[in-house]
């Protein structure tokens, strides 16, 4: 069942986020400055690691799901990852050398952390050649398990190192420990996958499919990390820490949307080619948009109103400014869902080039926002400015993708989403009144008001006929532990 695969993928991301929260809460309290330096260097390398994707990840998922020879797909994808990984390492080391030796814009500590993350991404790139092949075969449970292993090992190591109050380079080794643990588990699972290395015969096909969107996707991925780099150059490591701490919270919930990428694409590819298939695709897209609105809108409302209070509870009083970023950046959450859905529709209908054009416009909007909102020579908003730029950019991209999917794939947007927006507005008004009367702060009051908001949102949605008994039955079936366990066992056979 598609819902079970999505729940497994989403569950692994939620688990990864929760254990990351634990380590993040410790780091912001015990090694806040070192954490900021580590996150800046991580973003520095991640910008160059964008060259290893450029659309190849989802291209591999698409080709495998379409029934092409999985051995040739894997061998071709692995070859691409090796070449691109080498390019990432060369670009990262060259730029770090220039910044460290020639311009002196990078100190000893940051340079050492960059070296650690070059190693991390080299291993991670090789691992993704296996995990994205699993996803293409519909074996999302395998890639989910590998993700959980990495984040658990990383979180435990980072927590221990933070308590020891180590330097940033030593702290960054937690990422290496995590990727080493997940790589071992990945290889063990891969040995039973019946995949074999052979000649990379699909190189030309991969390059041809990805070529129209390669540059756009390269820049899209780079932009997701460029904000932290610009903040670090304009301010300091602490300001980067404010932003990445908030981004960690946003990342947790945005994965509700991003989890769709490698789950829904194989299914959409099955629908392509007939009017009946298009109608089925339309129904699945509408249902997904509606169900995720039910889950995400209450989260957005709570973050918008109680951003500072959440930041103090999670990261300590010294990171209260992260709450301002959270309140601004929470607006990206549903946009991410829409972007993920629309992107998969365009990929599955062979309209990847259209996605490339939308991405190019998104990049222009976000970069303009970075230059306008972040630096001290402009608005000087720092972390808050970066969050604002990303929110505006994601919303703009969502609008462009929705219009493109309607034009090129004949699939319209869910027309009754306005009801969810009305319900969210009512949620916000009620929470503002509660906060005015009671002054919500502290862990337990925040948990209570969040659960109240969720219950109120579902109740009001039921009144608007956007949550019915059949929907409740669907959620119950999708979350059934026995059925989830059965789906996982089937993959592992």
Secondary structure as UniProt FT lines:
FT   HELIX           2..30
FT   HELIX           32..49
FT   HELIX           50..52
FT   TURN            53..55
FT   HELIX           56..65
FT   TURN            66..67
FT   HELIX           70..97
FT   HELIX           98..102
FT   HELIX           108..136
FT   TURN            137..138
FT   HELIX           140..163
FT   TURN            164..165
FT   HELIX           168..190
FT   TURN            191..194
FT   TURN            201..202
FT   HELIX           203..211
FT   TURN            212..213
FT   HELIX           214..234
FT   HELIX           237..258
FT   TURN            259..260
FT   HELIX           261..271
FT   TURN            272..273
FT   HELIX           275..315
FT   HELIX           317..319
FT   HELIX           321..329
FT   TURN            330..331
FT   HELIX           332..348
FT   TURN            349..350
FT   HELIX           352..373
FT   TURN            376..379
FT   HELIX           383..408
FT   TURN            415..416
FT   HELIX           417..438
FT   HELIX           443..463
FT   TURN            464..465
FT   HELIX           469..478
FT   HELIX           481..492
//
